[in-house]
Amino acid sequence: LEQALSEARLEVEQLQQAVASASQAAEQQHQQQSRVQAEWEARWQEAGSRHMEEVRSLKELHRQQLDLVDRRVQGVVAKKDSTIAALRTELAEVQGRLRKLEELVLGGPPARRSGVLSS
């Protein structure tokens, strides 16, 4: 009976060691998984931060490009407006010279004639 009891104690001790060893292995595996997950989350955060910085940089670049295009468009519009104003002035001068020429060639102010070079 003592031998059976001794064998049972030995078997219990071996089972306790196996349980302790399995518990230790499970704890180590859990710690490793926690480290891997923490590393993954850190990399994910870093990638997200880099992406946001790239997006900010692209937005700033696009804003600068739009500002440049806007300045160029404003320059073209201003030039167009000044060209139109210059052409109107030139047209008014030409019309004035034509009226004077009409008066010289046809005699009398253009208002008295109907349909002859009138503007």
N, CA, C and O atoms as a GROMACS GRO file, in nm:
protein
  476
    1LEU      N    1   0.083  -0.119   0.000
    1LEU     CA    2   0.000   0.000   0.000
    1LEU      C    3   0.088   0.126   0.000
    1LEU      O    4   0.058   0.224  -0.067
    2GLU      N    5   0.197   0.121   0.076
    2GLU     CA    6   0.287   0.234   0.078
    2GLU      C    7   0.351   0.256  -0.058
    2GLU      O    8   0.374   0.370  -0.099
    3GLN      N    9   0.380   0.147  -0.128
    3GLN     CA   10   0.439   0.159  -0.259
    3GLN      C   11   0.340   0.223  -0.356
    3GLN      O   12   0.379   0.308  -0.436
    4ALA      N   13   0.213   0.185  -0.349
    4ALA     CA   14   0.110   0.243  -0.435
    4ALA      C   15   0.093   0.390  -0.401
    4ALA      O   16   0.078   0.474  -0.490
    5LEU      N   17   0.098   0.420  -0.273
    5LEU     CA   18   0.085   0.560  -0.230
    5LEU      C   19   0.207   0.639  -0.279
    5LEU      O   20   0.191   0.752  -0.326
    6SER      N   21   0.323   0.584  -0.270
    6SER     CA   22   0.443   0.649  -0.316
    6SER      C   23   0.439   0.671  -0.467
    6SER      O   24   0.478   0.777  -0.516
    7GLU      N   25   0.393   0.572  -0.540
    7GLU     CA   26   0.380   0.585  -0.686
    7GLU      C   27   0.275   0.690  -0.722
    7GLU      O   28   0.293   0.767  -0.816
    8ALA      N   29   0.168   0.694  -0.646
    8ALA     CA   30   0.062   0.792  -0.670
    8ALA      C   31   0.116   0.932  -0.644
    8ALA      O   32   0.089   1.026  -0.719
    9ARG      N   33   0.195   0.947  -0.533
    9ARG     CA   34   0.253   1.078  -0.503
    9ARG      C   35   0.350   1.120  -0.614
    9ARG      O   36   0.353   1.235  -0.656
   10LEU      N   37   0.429   1.024  -0.660
   10LEU     CA   38   0.523   1.052  -0.768
   10LEU      C   39   0.447   1.093  -0.893
   10LEU      O   40   0.486   1.188  -0.962
   11GLU      N   41   0.338   1.023  -0.922
   11GLU     CA   42   0.256   1.056  -1.041
   11GLU      C   43   0.192   1.194  -1.025
   11GLU      O   44   0.186   1.270  -1.121
   12VAL      N   45   0.146   1.226  -0.903
   12VAL     CA   46   0.087   1.357  -0.876
   12VAL      C   47   0.195   1.465  -0.893
   12VAL      O   48   0.170   1.570  -0.952
   13GLU      N   49   0.315   1.437  -0.840
   13GLU     CA   50   0.425   1.533  -0.852
   13GLU      C   51   0.461   1.556  -0.998
   13GLU      O   52   0.485   1.669  -1.040
   14GLN      N   53   0.465   1.449  -1.075
   14GLN     CA   54   0.496   1.461  -1.218
   14GLN      C   55   0.386   1.540  -1.290
   14GLN      O   56   0.415   1.622  -1.377
   15LEU      N   57   0.261   1.513  -1.254
   15LEU     CA   58   0.150   1.587  -1.314
   15LEU      C   59   0.156   1.734  -1.275
   15LEU      O   60   0.129   1.822  -1.358
   16GLN      N   61   0.192   1.763  -1.150
   16GLN     CA   62   0.204   1.902  -1.106
   16GLN      C   63   0.317   1.972  -1.182
   16GLN      O   64   0.303   2.088  -1.221
   17GLN      N   65   0.428   1.902  -1.204
   17GLN     CA   66   0.538   1.959  -1.281
   17GLN      C   67   0.497   1.983  -1.426
   17GLN      O   68   0.532   2.084  -1.486
   18ALA      N   69   0.422   1.887  -1.481
   18ALA     CA   70   0.373   1.903  -1.619
   18ALA      C   71   0.279   2.022  -1.629
   18ALA      O   72   0.285   2.100  -1.723
   19VAL      N   73   0.190   2.034  -1.529
   19VAL     CA   74   0.096   2.147  -1.527
   19VAL      C   75   0.174   2.278  -1.512
   19VAL      O   76   0.144   2.376  -1.581
   20ALA      N   77   0.272   2.281  -1.425
   20ALA     CA   78   0.352   2.402  -1.404
   20ALA      C   79   0.429   2.436  -1.531
   20ALA      O   80   0.436   2.552  -1.571
   21SER      N   81   0.485   2.334  -1.594
   21SER     CA   82   0.559   2.356  -1.718
   21SER      C   83   0.466   2.407  -1.828
   21SER      O   84   0.501   2.499  -1.902
   22ALA      N   85   0.348   2.347  -1.839
   22ALA     CA   86   0.249   2.391  -1.940
   22ALA      C   87   0.202   2.533  -1.910
   22ALA      O   88   0.184   2.613  -2.001
   23SER      N   89   0.183   2.563  -1.782
   23SER     CA   90   0.140   2.698  -1.743
   23SER      C   91   0.248   2.800  -1.778
   23SER      O   92   0.219   2.908  -1.829
   24GLN      N   93   0.374   2.762  -1.750
   24GLN     CA   94   0.484   2.851  -1.781
   24GLN      C   95   0.495   2.872  -1.933
   24GLN      O   96   0.516   2.984  -1.979
   25ALA      N   97   0.481   2.764  -2.010
   25ALA     CA   98   0.486   2.775  -2.156
   25ALA      C   99   0.370   2.860  -2.207
   25ALA      O  100   0.388   2.942  -2.298
   26ALA      N  101   0.252   2.843  -2.150
   26ALA     CA  102   0.136   2.923  -2.191
   26ALA      C  103   0.157   3.070  -2.158
   26ALA      O  104   0.121   3.157  -2.237
   27GLU      N  105   0.216   3.098  -2.042
   27GLU     CA  106   0.244   3.236  -2.003
   27GLU      C  107   0.348   3.299  -2.095
   27GLU      O  108   0.333   3.415  -2.135
   28GLN      N  109   0.452   3.224  -2.130
   28GLN     CA  110   0.553   3.275  -2.222
   28GLN      C  111   0.492   3.302  -2.360
   28GLN      O  112   0.521   3.403  -2.423
   29GLN      N  113   0.406   3.210  -2.405
   29GLN     CA  114   0.341   3.229  -2.534
   29GLN      C  115   0.250   3.352  -2.530
   29GLN      O  116   0.245   3.429  -2.625
   30HIS      N  117   0.180   3.370  -2.420
   30HIS     CA  118   0.092   3.488  -2.404
   30HIS      C  119   0.176   3.616  -2.406
   30HIS      O  120   0.137   3.714  -2.469
   31GLN      N  121   0.290   3.616  -2.337
   31GLN     CA  122   0.376   3.734  -2.335
   31GLN      C  123   0.431   3.763  -2.475
   31GLN      O  124   0.439   3.879  -2.516
   32GLN      N  125   0.469   3.657  -2.546
   32GLN     CA  126   0.521   3.676  -2.682
   32GLN      C  127   0.412   3.732  -2.772
   32GLN      O  128   0.436   3.823  -2.852
   33GLN      N  129   0.290   3.678  -2.760
   33GLN     CA  130   0.179   3.730  -2.841
   33GLN      C  131   0.150   3.875  -2.806
   33GLN      O  132   0.118   3.955  -2.894
   34SER      N  133   0.161   3.910  -2.679
   34SER     CA  134   0.138   4.049  -2.637
   34SER      C  135   0.244   4.141  -2.698
   34SER      O  136   0.212   4.251  -2.744
   35ARG      N  137   0.372   4.095  -2.698
   35ARG     CA  138   0.478   4.176  -2.758
   35ARG      C  139   0.456   4.193  -2.908
   35ARG      O  140   0.471   4.302  -2.962
   36VAL      N  141   0.420   4.083  -2.974
   36VAL     CA  142   0.396   4.089  -3.119
   36VAL      C  143   0.281   4.184  -3.148
   36VAL      O  144   0.288   4.264  -3.241
   37GLN      N  145   0.174   4.174  -3.070
   37GLN     CA  146   0.059   4.263  -3.092
   37GLN      C  147   0.097   4.408  -3.065
   37GLN      O  148   0.055   4.498  -3.138
   38ALA      N  149   0.176   4.433  -2.962
   38ALA     CA  150   0.218   4.570  -2.932
   38ALA      C  151   0.306   4.625  -3.045
   38ALA      O  152   0.292   4.741  -3.084
   39GLU      N  153   0.397   4.541  -3.097
   39GLU     CA  154   0.480   4.584  -3.210
   39GLU      C  155   0.394   4.614  -3.332
   39GLU      O  156   0.415   4.713  -3.401
   40TRP      N  157   0.298   4.527  -3.358
   40TRP     CA  158   0.209   4.547  -3.473
   40TRP      C  159   0.130   4.677  -3.459
   40TRP      O  160   0.118   4.754  -3.554
   41GLU      N  161   0.077   4.701  -3.339
   41GLU     CA  162   0.000   4.824  -3.316
   41GLU      C  163   0.089   4.946  -3.330
   41GLU      O  164   0.045   5.048  -3.383
   42ALA      N  165   0.214   4.937  -3.283
   42ALA     CA  166   0.307   5.050  -3.298
   42ALA      C  167   0.336   5.076  -3.445
   42ALA      O  168   0.338   5.191  -3.489
   43ARG      N  169   0.358   4.970  -3.520
   43ARG     CA  170   0.383   4.986  -3.664
   43ARG      C  171   0.259   5.042  -3.734
   43ARG      O  172   0.270   5.126  -3.823
   44TRP      N  173   0.143   4.997  -3.693
   44TRP     CA  174   0.017   5.046  -3.751
   44TRP      C  175   0.003   5.196  -3.722
   44TRP      O  176  -0.033   5.273  -3.811
   45GLN      N  177   0.030   5.236  -3.600
   45GLN     CA  178   0.024   5.378  -3.563
   45GLN      C  179   0.124   5.459  -3.644
   45GLN      O  180   0.092   5.567  -3.693
   46GLU      N  181   0.244   5.406  -3.657
   46GLU     CA  182   0.349   5.476  -3.732
   46GLU      C  183   0.308   5.492  -3.879
   46GLU      O  184   0.324   5.598  -3.938
   47ALA      N  185   0.255   5.383  -3.936
   47ALA     CA  186   0.211   5.390  -4.076
   47ALA      C  187   0.097   5.490  -4.091
   47ALA      O  188   0.093   5.566  -4.188
   48GLY      N  189   0.006   5.491  -3.994
   48GLY     CA  190  -0.104   5.587  -3.999
   48GLY      C  191  -0.054   5.730  -3.988
   48GLY      O  192  -0.102   5.820  -4.058
   49SER      N  193   0.045   5.752  -3.901
   49SER     CA  194   0.103   5.886  -3.885
   49SER      C  195   0.174   5.929  -4.013
   49SER      O  196   0.161   6.043  -4.057
   50ARG      N  197   0.250   5.836  -4.073
   50ARG     CA  198   0.320   5.870  -4.198
   50ARG      C  199   0.218   5.902  -4.307
   50ARG      O  200   0.236   5.997  -4.384
   51HIS      N  201   0.112   5.823  -4.312
   51HIS     CA  202   0.008   5.847  -4.414
   51HIS      C  203  -0.055   5.984  -4.394
   51HIS      O  204  -0.073   6.059  -4.490
   52MET      N  205  -0.087   6.019  -4.270
   52MET     CA  206  -0.149   6.149  -4.243
   52MET      C  207  -0.052   6.262  -4.280
   52MET      O  208  -0.094   6.365  -4.333
   53GLU      N  209   0.076   6.243  -4.252
   53GLU     CA  210   0.175   6.346  -4.287
   53GLU      C  211   0.185   6.360  -4.439
   53GLU      O  212   0.196   6.471  -4.490
   54GLU      N  213   0.181   6.247  -4.510
   54GLU     CA  214   0.184   6.252  -4.656
   54GLU      C  215   0.060   6.324  -4.710
   54GLU      O  216   0.069   6.404  -4.803
   55VAL      N  217  -0.055   6.295  -4.650
   55VAL     CA  218  -0.179   6.361  -4.693
   55VAL      C  219  -0.169   6.511  -4.668
   55VAL      O  220  -0.206   6.591  -4.753
   56ARG      N  221  -0.118   6.550  -4.550
   56ARG     CA  222  -0.102   6.693  -4.520
   56ARG      C  223  -0.006   6.759  -4.620
   56ARG      O  224  -0.032   6.869  -4.669
   57SER      N  225   0.103   6.690  -4.650
   57SER     CA  226   0.201   6.745  -4.745
   57SER      C  227   0.138   6.761  -4.883
   57SER      O  228   0.157   6.864  -4.948
   58LEU      N  229   0.064   6.661  -4.927
   58LEU     CA  230  -0.002   6.669  -5.058
   58LEU      C  231  -0.106   6.781  -5.061
   58LEU      O  232  -0.117   6.853  -5.161
   59LYS      N  233  -0.181   6.796  -4.953
   59LYS     CA  234  -0.280   6.904  -4.948
   59LYS      C  235  -0.212   7.040  -4.958
   59LYS      O  236  -0.259   7.129  -5.028
   60GLU      N  237  -0.100   7.055  -4.886
   60GLU     CA  238  -0.027   7.182  -4.890
   60GLU      C  239   0.028   7.207  -5.030
   60GLU      O  240   0.020   7.319  -5.080
   61LEU      N  241   0.083   7.104  -5.093
   61LEU     CA  242   0.135   7.117  -5.229
   61LEU      C  243   0.023   7.155  -5.325
   61LEU      O  244   0.041   7.243  -5.409
   62HIS      N  245  -0.092   7.090  -5.313
   62HIS     CA  246  -0.205   7.123  -5.401
   62HIS      C  247  -0.254   7.265  -5.377
   62HIS      O  248  -0.291   7.335  -5.471
   63ARG      N  249  -0.255   7.307  -5.249
   63ARG     CA  250  -0.298   7.444  -5.219
   63ARG      C  251  -0.202   7.544  -5.285
   63ARG      O  252  -0.246   7.644  -5.342
   64GLN      N  253  -0.073   7.517  -5.277
   64GLN     CA  254   0.026   7.605  -5.338
   64GLN      C  255   0.008   7.608  -5.490
   64GLN      O  256   0.018   7.714  -5.553
   65GLN      N  257  -0.017   7.491  -5.549
   65GLN     CA  258  -0.038   7.486  -5.694
   65GLN      C  259  -0.164   7.562  -5.734
   65GLN      O  260  -0.165   7.633  -5.834
   66LEU      N  261  -0.270   7.548  -5.654
   66LEU     CA  262  -0.394   7.621  -5.683
   66LEU      C  263  -0.372   7.771  -5.669
   66LEU      O  264  -0.425   7.849  -5.749
   67ASP      N  265  -0.294   7.813  -5.568
   67ASP     CA  266  -0.263   7.956  -5.553
   67ASP      C  267  -0.188   8.008  -5.675
   67ASP      O  268  -0.216   8.117  -5.724
   68LEU      N  269  -0.092   7.929  -5.723
   68LEU     CA  270  -0.015   7.969  -5.841
   68LEU      C  271  -0.106   7.980  -5.963
   68LEU      O  272  -0.097   8.078  -6.038
   69VAL      N  273  -0.193   7.881  -5.983
   69VAL     CA  274  -0.286   7.886  -6.096
   69VAL      C  275  -0.379   8.006  -6.083
   69VAL      O  276  -0.407   8.074  -6.182
   70ASP      N  277  -0.426   8.033  -5.960
   70ASP     CA  278  -0.515   8.146  -5.938
   70ASP      C  279  -0.444   8.278  -5.972
   70ASP      O  280  -0.502   8.365  -6.037
   71ARG      N  281  -0.319   8.292  -5.928
   71ARG     CA  282  -0.244   8.414  -5.961
   71ARG      C  283  -0.226   8.428  -6.111
   71ARG      O  284  -0.238   8.538  -6.166
   72ARG      N  285  -0.198   8.317  -6.178
   72ARG     CA  286  -0.181   8.324  -6.324
   72ARG      C  287  -0.312   8.361  -6.391
   72ARG      O  288  -0.313   8.443  -6.484
   73VAL      N  289  -0.422   8.304  -6.346
   73VAL     CA  290  -0.553   8.337  -6.404
   73VAL      C  291  -0.585   8.484  -6.380
   73VAL      O  292  -0.633   8.552  -6.471
   74GLN      N  293  -0.558   8.532  -6.259
   74GLN     CA  294  -0.582   8.674  -6.230
   74GLN      C  295  -0.497   8.763  -6.320
   74GLN      O  296  -0.544   8.867  -6.366
   75GLY      N  297  -0.374   8.722  -6.345
   75GLY     CA  298  -0.287   8.798  -6.436
   75GLY      C  299  -0.342   8.801  -6.576
   75GLY      O  300  -0.341   8.904  -6.643
   76VAL      N  301  -0.391   8.685  -6.622
   76VAL     CA  302  -0.448   8.678  -6.757
   76VAL      C  303  -0.574   8.763  -6.766
   76VAL      O  304  -0.595   8.834  -6.864
   77VAL      N  305  -0.658   8.757  -6.662
   77VAL     CA  306  -0.781   8.836  -6.662
   77VAL      C  307  -0.748   8.986  -6.660
   77VAL      O  308  -0.810   9.065  -6.732
   78ALA      N  309  -0.651   9.024  -6.578
   78ALA     CA  310  -0.611   9.165  -6.573
   78ALA      C  311  -0.557   9.211  -6.708
   78ALA      O  312  -0.589   9.320  -6.754
   79LYS      N  313  -0.476   9.127  -6.770
   79LYS     CA  314  -0.422   9.162  -6.901
   79LYS      C  315  -0.534   9.172  -7.004
   79LYS      O  316  -0.536   9.262  -7.088
   80LYS      N  317  -0.629   9.078  -6.995
   80LYS     CA  318  -0.744   9.082  -7.087
   80LYS      C  319  -0.823   9.210  -7.067
   80LYS      O  320  -0.862   9.276  -7.163
   81ASP      N  321  -0.847   9.246  -6.941
   81ASP     CA  322  -0.923   9.368  -6.912
   81ASP      C  323  -0.849   9.491  -6.964
   81ASP      O  324  -0.911   9.580  -7.022
   82SER      N  325  -0.718   9.496  -6.942
   82SER     CA  326  -0.644   9.614  -6.990
   82SER      C  327  -0.639   9.615  -7.143
   82SER      O  328  -0.643   9.722  -7.204
   83THR      N  329  -0.632   9.498  -7.205
   83THR     CA  330  -0.634   9.491  -7.352
   83THR      C  331  -0.768   9.539  -7.405
   83THR      O  332  -0.774   9.614  -7.502
   84ILE      N  333  -0.875   9.495  -7.341
   84ILE     CA  334  -1.010   9.540  -7.384
   84ILE      C  335  -1.021   9.690  -7.369
   84ILE      O  336  -1.073   9.758  -7.458
   85ALA      N  337  -0.974   9.744  -7.256
   85ALA     CA  338  -0.982   9.889  -7.235
   85ALA      C  339  -0.900   9.963  -7.341
   85ALA      O  340  -0.944  10.066  -7.393
   86ALA      N  341  -0.780   9.910  -7.373
   86ALA     CA  342  -0.696   9.976  -7.475
   86ALA      C  343  -0.764   9.968  -7.612
   86ALA      O  344  -0.762  10.064  -7.688
   87LEU      N  345  -0.823   9.853  -7.642
   87LEU     CA  346  -0.892   9.839  -7.771
   87LEU      C  347  -1.014   9.930  -7.780
   87LEU      O  348  -1.042   9.986  -7.886
   88ARG      N  349  -1.085   9.946  -7.670
   88ARG     CA  350  -1.200  10.038  -7.670
   88ARG      C  351  -1.154  10.181  -7.694
   88ARG      O  352  -1.216  10.257  -7.768
   89THR      N  353  -1.044  10.218  -7.629
   89THR     CA  354  -0.990  10.352  -7.648
   89THR      C  355  -0.949  10.372  -7.794
   89THR      O  356  -0.979  10.474  -7.855
   90GLU      N  357  -0.879  10.272  -7.847
   90GLU     CA  358  -0.836  10.280  -7.986
   90GLU      C  359  -0.955  10.285  -8.080
   90GLU      O  360  -0.953  10.359  -8.178
   91LEU      N  361  -1.060  10.206  -8.051
   91LEU     CA  362  -1.181  10.206  -8.133
   91LEU      C  363  -1.248  10.343  -8.129
   91LEU      O  364  -1.292  10.395  -8.232
   92ALA      N  365  -1.255  10.402  -8.010
   92ALA     CA  366  -1.316  10.535  -7.998
   92ALA      C  367  -1.237  10.638  -8.080
   92ALA      O  368  -1.295  10.725  -8.144
   93GLU      N  369  -1.103  10.627  -8.077
   93GLU     CA  370  -1.021  10.720  -8.156
   93GLU      C  371  -1.044  10.701  -8.305
   93GLU      O  372  -1.056  10.798  -8.380
   94VAL      N  373  -1.049  10.572  -8.347
   94VAL     CA  374  -1.071  10.544  -8.489
   94VAL      C  375  -1.209  10.593  -8.532
   94VAL      O  376  -1.224  10.650  -8.640
   95GLN      N  377  -1.310  10.571  -8.447
   95GLN     CA  378  -1.445  10.618  -8.480
   95GLN      C  379  -1.447  10.771  -8.490
   95GLN      O  380  -1.512  10.827  -8.578
   96GLY      N  381  -1.375  10.837  -8.399
   96GLY     CA  382  -1.368  10.983  -8.405
   96GLY      C  383  -1.303  11.030  -8.534
   96GLY      O  384  -1.350  11.124  -8.597
   97ARG      N  385  -1.194  10.965  -8.574
   97ARG     CA  386  -1.127  11.002  -8.700
   97ARG      C  387  -1.218  10.975  -8.821
   97ARG      O  388  -1.221  11.053  -8.916
   98LEU      N  389  -1.293  10.862  -8.815
   98LEU     CA  390  -1.384  10.831  -8.926
   98LEU      C  391  -1.494  10.936  -8.937
   98LEU      O  392  -1.532  10.977  -9.048
   99ARG      N  393  -1.545  10.980  -8.824
   99ARG     CA  394  -1.649  11.084  -8.827
   99ARG      C  395  -1.593  11.212  -8.893
   99ARG      O  396  -1.658  11.275  -8.976
  100LYS      N  397  -1.472  11.246  -8.851
  100LYS     CA  398  -1.410  11.366  -8.911
  100LYS      C  399  -1.389  11.346  -9.060
  100LYS      O  400  -1.412  11.438  -9.139
  101LEU      N  401  -1.346  11.227  -9.100
  101LEU     CA  402  -1.325  11.197  -9.241
  101LEU      C  403  -1.456  11.201  -9.317
  101LEU      O  404  -1.461  11.252  -9.429
  102GLU      N  405  -1.562  11.148  -9.259
  102GLU     CA  406  -1.694  11.152  -9.321
  102GLU      C  407  -1.738  11.296  -9.346
  102GLU      O  408  -1.789  11.331  -9.452
  103GLU      N  409  -1.715  11.377  -9.243
  103GLU     CA  410  -1.755  11.517  -9.256
  103GLU      C  411  -1.677  11.585  -9.368
  103GLU      O  412  -1.733  11.665  -9.444
  104LEU      N  413  -1.548  11.554  -9.377
  104LEU     CA  414  -1.468  11.614  -9.482
  104LEU      C  415  -1.507  11.563  -9.620
  104LEU      O  416  -1.522  11.640  -9.715
  105VAL      N  417  -1.525  11.430  -9.630
  105VAL     CA  418  -1.552  11.371  -9.761
  105VAL      C  419  -1.696  11.396  -9.805
  105VAL      O  420  -1.720  11.435  -9.919
  106LEU      N  421  -1.790  11.375  -9.717
  106LEU     CA  422  -1.931  11.383  -9.755
  106LEU      C  423  -1.993  11.518  -9.724
  106LEU      O  424  -2.099  11.551  -9.776
  107GLY      N  425  -1.929  11.595  -9.643
  107GLY     CA  426  -1.978  11.728  -9.608
  107GLY      C  427  -2.091  11.722  -9.509
  107GLY      O  428  -2.193  11.659  -9.536
  108GLY      N  429  -2.077  11.785  -9.400
  108GLY     CA  430  -2.181  11.791  -9.300
  108GLY      C  431  -2.169  11.680  -9.197
  108GLY      O  432  -2.099  11.581  -9.219
  109PRO      N  433  -2.236  11.698  -9.088
  109PRO     CA  434  -2.229  11.599  -8.980
  109PRO      C  435  -2.299  11.468  -9.020
  109PRO      O  436  -2.394  11.474  -9.098
  110PRO      N  437  -2.258  11.355  -8.972
  110PRO     CA  438  -2.316  11.227  -9.010
  110PRO      C  439  -2.460  11.211  -8.965
  110PRO      O  440  -2.531  11.128  -9.022
  111ALA      N  441  -2.506  11.286  -8.867
  111ALA     CA  442  -2.641  11.270  -8.816
  111ALA      C  443  -2.743  11.304  -8.924
  111ALA      O  444  -2.853  11.249  -8.921
  112ARG      N  445  -2.711  11.393  -9.022
  112ARG     CA  446  -2.805  11.434  -9.125
  112ARG      C  447  -2.819  11.326  -9.234
  112ARG      O  448  -2.921  11.319  -9.301
  113ARG      N  449  -2.717  11.242  -9.250
  113ARG     CA  450  -2.724  11.138  -9.354
  113ARG      C  451  -2.778  11.011  -9.289
  113ARG      O  452  -2.752  10.986  -9.171
  114SER      N  453  -2.850  10.933  -9.363
  114SER     CA  454  -2.900  10.808  -9.309
  114SER      C  455  -2.826  10.692  -9.374
  114SER      O  456  -2.820  10.683  -9.496
  115GLY      N  457  -2.770  10.603  -9.294
  115GLY     CA  458  -2.708  10.480  -9.340
  115GLY      C  459  -2.571  10.494  -9.401
  115GLY      O  460  -2.522  10.395  -9.455
  116VAL      N  461  -2.505  10.605  -9.397
  116VAL     CA  462  -2.374  10.621  -9.458
  116VAL      C  463  -2.270  10.622  -9.346
  116VAL      O  464  -2.258  10.720  -9.272
  117LEU      N  465  -2.195  10.513  -9.333
  117LEU     CA  466  -2.087  10.499  -9.236
  117LEU      C  467  -2.125  10.545  -9.096
  117LEU      O  468  -2.039  10.594  -9.022
  118SER      N  469  -2.250  10.531  -9.058
  118SER     CA  470  -2.288  10.575  -8.923
  118SER      C  471  -2.268  10.457  -8.827
  118SER      O  472  -2.281  10.341  -8.864
  119SER      N  473  -2.236  10.491  -8.704
  119SER     CA  474  -2.207  10.386  -8.609
  119SER      C  475  -2.326  10.359  -8.520
  119SER      O  476  -2.320  10.273  -8.433
   0.00000   0.00000   0.00000
